[in-house]
Amino acid sequence: MAALNKRSLTDLQEMDKSHHLHPFTDHKELHAQRSRVISRAEGVYIFDADGNKILDAMSGLWCVNVGYGQQELVDAATAQMQELPYYNSFFQCSHPPAIELAALLQDLSPPHLNRIFFTGSGSESNDTIVRMVRTYWDLMGQPERHTIISRDNAYHGSTVAAASLGGMQSMHKQSGLPIPGIVHVAQPYWYGSDQSLSPHDFGIAAARTIEDKIKEVGADKVAAFIGEPIQGAGGVIVPPDSYWPEVQRICDEYGILLISDEVITGFGRLGEWFGADHFGTRPDFMPFAKGVTSGYLPLGGVFVSDRVADVLTEKAGEFAHGYTYSGHPVSCAVAMANIKLIQRENLVGRIKNDIGPYLQEKWRALGEHSLIGDTRMVGLMGAFEIVKEKSSLQRFEEDQNAGATLRDHLLQDGVCMRAVGDKIICAPPFVLSHSEVDTMIEATWKALDLTKASLAGSQYG
Ligand code: PXG
């Protein structure tokens, strides 16, 4: 580590360019600009190798929920590495961290979710679910029930099955996805619709596209529906209140399994432990990852309902599936320390009653800016839409890169958010203080003004 830290930034960037292939990156673009090297972090701040201090309003990649530098997570990892750095949970083996974490997790989850299968990531969790769902219906004597319904613009991961579940066209185009038996319906994105329906009616109509698809595929062929309670990577798409109750009604009516992908919304982000608690759904599966360890170590998993787990455990014989790092002891120990910290500091309640409402009010007020067409935020997960003209909600031309321009202005002012097209999204750490919210919002107002000026320049000048 010492040797690496001694290298100059230019050396690091040169090595990065020569040897490191990055996820979701256009390498020609990266090599033209050089990578941004983040070298340390503390609280809600990251520091780049140029010494810039940046407020991380994305919690890394939606995961560092307790903020950086939490010593008790480091201590938990160190102690576990000394005690038992690795053992597997295959072939009748187990170890205390996986056992204790599974018990702790089922305490937090809705009452009918009492079994947990561990993985190393959200993608692996969703691949696991595809296999469990199909195995469940095979064991129930309905092997033709293999189709899973998902949604356009969903993100469920990057492995072959998870990317197929996702609804990102750009991912499907590369390598011939989706795999057979996965179909997609509309996302509940009222702002992105023609807005001719009220949000309530639009929510019902969006849910009913699932019912239409069930009828099209054949009710006896549909195994499950998967959705993120709030679509994250797709641009923080908050469904109208009418949406999830109608989805639940449809799943119940046709007897299909409901999968609530909690990889981002799990562990408190919305001011409840899970998105299913916030929206009142009763999922059969909840995949999770990210926030379970606050990203300090990789860990994922799947909550499995009693309805499914009873069949899998009693009828399946061996379920031939698992990962070397399923329930890695060090990751599990860190997850326990992370959850205990969240509980002790009442961070979920803080999002619901304190820092959530405080940020939400200021976020909503940004809507007064002439460049903003919509703002939305639940808990600490929010977005706004950039528009060229507020009255008609007309967007900027794609090649004006309004979202990226605003994101870059924000970054220059020391705040990191993400641009998804012309949406700006944020998901700050749960430990964000009131004054850090003020810093974030002040920088956003300033970036909006600068963006307006620079886009006016690019448009007319
Ligand atoms: N489900 C959801 C809802 C996610 O957001 C995954 C599954 C996959 O998790 P893993 O651990 O395999 O990455 C995710 C991941 C983005 C972005 O651009 C979002 C994710 C990952 C990378 C980038 O917002 N979410």
Boltz pocket constraint, residues with backbone or C-beta under 6 A from the ligand:
constraints:
  - pocket:
      binder: B
      contacts: [[A, 61], [A, 120], [A, 121], [A, 122], [A, 123], [A, 124], [A, 126], [A, 155], [A, 156], [A, 157], [A, 158], [A, 228], [A, 232], [A, 233], [A, 234], [A, 261], [A, 262], [A, 263], [A, 264], [A, 289], [A, 290], [A, 300]]
      max_distance: 6.0
